[in-house]
């Protein structure tokens, strides 16, 4: 799969009845991390590391 073939990629994580959402805009090389209980700096850093382009 080539991420650049898509405008938006969504990733939903549900852990212990708590969900988070990652919205990736591959063509703009940016990501959005959403947590309904609030985003921690650690979670944002992890999201950046996982979705960063090589």
N, C-alpha and C positions, 0 to 999 in steps of 0.2 A: 504494500500500500504506500503510495506517495502522498503524504499529507498536503502537499501543495496543489493536489488535484481538487481539494475541497475548500469552500469558503469558511465553514465553521465545523469544528469537531467538538462533540460533547462527551464528557466523561462523568458518570455518576458513580459515587461510592457510597454504599450503605453499610456501615459498620455498627453493630450493636444498636440497631434501630435509630441511628443518627446518620443523616445524609449530608454529603458535600457535593459540590458541582464544580467541574472545571470546564471552561469554555475556551477553546483554542482557536485562534484566528491565524492559520498557517501563513497566509499570504502577507499578513502584516507582522508576523513573527512576534505575536503577543498572546498572553493568556490572562484569563480572569478566573480567580478562585473565589467561590462563594460558600460560606458556612452560615446557616441560619442562627447559630449560637455565637457567631463572631469568629473572625479569622485570627489565629495566633501567628506570630512572626515565624515560628518554627514550621507551621503548616504552609505558609506562603513560600518560605525558602525551599521546602521539599517540592512544592508544585513547580517552582522555577527550575529546579535541578532536573526534574523529570521531563518537563516540556521544552526545555532549552534545545535549540538547534545545535548540531555538532559541527 
